[in-house]
Amino acid sequence: MLTDNVKWWWAAMLGGSFLLAIPGHSEIGAIIGDVVGHFFSALILAIVPILGYRLFYERIGEKEVTYIFGAAWIYLVFSQLVGW
């Protein structure tokens, strides 16, 4: 099943970040800066749930980290699109 392979989630998030960054900038440095900013902001937002999961269950796999990070990334994208 496609959702079992978490590498597709990372590719979708990376592509989505590029699509969000391209309309506002014409220089590649600014686009890459926005993409890195999206991922850094999502990491900051996702670190607490990831550490909480690790604390309670003692083992966290790549799939769980990807889902938590993906949820943080989706929240950031929606908040940027809506203007929160």
C-alpha positions in Angstrom: 0.0 0.0 0.0 1.3 3.5 -0.8 0.8 4.9 2.7 3.0 2.2 4.2 6.0 3.6 2.4 6.8 6.8 4.4 9.3 8.1 1.8 6.3 9.2 -0.3 5.1 11.4 2.6 8.5 13.1 2.7 8.5 13.6 -1.1 5.0 15.1 -0.9 6.0 17.5 1.9 9.1 18.6 0.1 7.2 19.1 -3.2 4.4 21.0 -1.4 7.0 23.3 0.3 8.5 24.1 -3.1 5.1 24.8 -4.5 4.3 27.2 -1.7 7.7 28.9 -1.9 7.9 29.4 -5.7 5.0 32.0 -6.2 6.6 34.5 -3.8 10.2 34.4 -4.9 12.2 34.5 -8.1 15.6 33.6 -6.8 16.5 30.0 -6.0 18.2 30.9 -2.7 14.9 32.5 -1.4 12.9 29.4 -2.5 15.3 27.0 -0.8 15.3 29.3 2.3 11.5 29.0 2.5 11.6 25.2 2.1 14.1 24.9 4.9 12.0 27.3 7.0 8.9 25.1 6.4 10.7 22.0 7.6 12.4 23.7 10.5 9.1 25.2 11.7 7.4 21.8 11.4 10.3 20.2 13.4 9.9 22.7 16.2 6.2 22.1 16.3 6.6 18.3 16.2 9.4 17.9 18.7 7.1 17.8 21.8 4.7 15.1 20.5 7.7 13.1 19.3 9.4 13.3 22.7 6.2 12.5 24.4 5.7 9.4 22.3 9.2 8.4 23.0 8.7 8.9 26.8 5.5 6.9 27.0 6.2 4.1 24.5 10.0 4.0 24.6 10.3 3.1 20.9 9.4 5.3 18.0 9.8 4.2 14.4 10.3 6.1 11.2 6.6 5.8 10.4 5.4 7.4 13.7 7.9 10.3 13.3 6.8 10.8 9.8 3.2 10.9 10.7 3.8 13.4 13.6 6.0 15.6 11.5 3.5 15.4 8.6 0.7 16.5 10.8 2.8 19.5 12.0 3.7 20.3 8.4 0.1 20.2 7.3 -1.0 22.4 10.2 1.7 25.0 9.2 0.6 24.9 5.5 -3.0 25.3 6.3 -2.3 28.1 8.7 -0.1 29.8 6.1 -2.8 29.5 3.4 -5.6 30.7 5.7 -3.5 33.4 7.2 -3.7 32.5 10.9 
